[in-house]
Amino acid sequence: MATVVVLNKAQMGGGSEELGRKILATCLRKLPAAFPDLEALVLFNGGALLATNDSFVAQELTMLHDRGVEMLVCGTCVDFFGIRERLLFDPPSNMDAILAAMAKADKVVTI
């Protein structure tokens, strides 16, 4: 069963930003064990900011990418935030690819 995880903000939850960042980093490290069938991460809106070389979760995202998880970073978001030159994963994606990955997944989980 294929899983796609969606990250639409630069933290987990809506309370403390510091706590949200800490638990997001932990969550990303534990994703492969929780979802061994993880095929892709979709990063859009504030989540796109996570996919930069200076992100607090750059190491965790690189680890997932190295394990074969596809990184679908919204190109419109990349341009909006002006982060193209700092992207960990090039090229950025587009809405067609993001929707196709979500449509073919057996499970889509939004964090």
C-alpha positions in Angstrom: 0.0 0.0 0.0 1.6 3.3 -1.2 1.6 6.2 1.2 2.1 9.9 0.5 2.7 12.4 3.3 1.8 16.0 2.9 3.6 18.8 4.8 1.8 22.2 4.4 3.5 24.2 7.1 7.0 24.5 8.6 6.0 22.9 11.9 3.8 20.2 13.3 0.6 21.4 14.9 -0.6 24.9 15.5 0.7 25.9 19.0 4.2 26.6 19.9 6.5 27.0 16.9 9.5 25.8 18.8 7.7 22.7 19.9 6.1 22.2 16.5 9.6 22.2 14.9 11.0 19.7 17.4 8.2 17.2 17.0 8.2 17.6 13.2 11.9 16.6 13.1 11.2 13.6 15.3 8.2 12.6 13.1 10.3 12.8 9.9 13.0 10.6 11.5 10.3 8.0 12.4 8.3 8.0 9.2 10.1 5.1 7.5 9.3 2.8 10.4 5.7 4.0 10.6 5.1 4.0 6.9 7.5 1.5 5.2 5.6 2.0 2.0 6.2 5.8 2.0 6.6 6.8 -1.7 6.5 10.6 -1.6 6.5 13.7 0.5 4.5 16.6 -0.8 5.7 20.0 0.5 3.6 23.0 -0.3 2.9 26.5 1.2 4.9 26.8 4.4 6.0 23.2 4.0 8.1 24.1 1.0 10.3 26.2 3.3 11.4 22.9 4.8 13.1 21.7 1.6 16.0 24.2 1.7 19.6 23.5 2.5 19.4 25.7 5.7 16.2 24.1 7.0 16.1 22.7 10.5 15.0 19.4 8.9 17.3 19.3 6.0 19.1 16.2 7.4 15.8 14.3 7.9 14.5 15.2 4.5 17.8 14.2 2.9 17.7 10.8 4.7 14.2 10.2 3.4 15.2 11.2 -0.1 18.3 8.8 0.1 15.9 6.0 1.0 14.0 6.6 -2.2 11.2 8.8 -1.0 10.2 11.2 -3.8 10.3 14.9 -2.8 7.5 16.9 -4.5 8.2 20.5 -3.6 5.6 22.9 -5.0 7.3 25.1 -7.7 4.8 27.9 -7.3 5.5 28.0 -3.6 9.3 27.9 -4.2 9.0 30.9 -6.5 6.6 32.7 -4.1 9.1 32.3 -1.2 12.1 33.0 -3.4 13.9 29.8 -2.3 14.8 28.2 -5.6 18.6 28.7 -5.1 18.5 27.0 -1.7 16.5 23.9 -2.6 17.7 20.6 -1.5 15.8 18.8 -4.3 15.8 20.0 -7.8 13.8 20.6 -9.8 10.7 21.7 -7.9 7.5 19.9 -8.7 4.2 21.1 -10.0 0.5 20.6 -9.1 0.0 18.0 -11.9 2.7 15.8 -10.4 1.6 16.4 -6.8 -2.0 15.5 -7.6 -0.9 12.4 -9.6 1.1 11.1 -6.6 -1.8 11.7 -4.3 -4.3 10.1 -6.7 -2.3 6.9 -7.1 -1.5 6.6 -3.4 -3.5 4.1 -1.3 -3.1 6.5 1.7 -2.5 10.3 2.0 -1.5 11.6 5.4 -1.3 15.3 6.2 1.0 16.3 9.0 
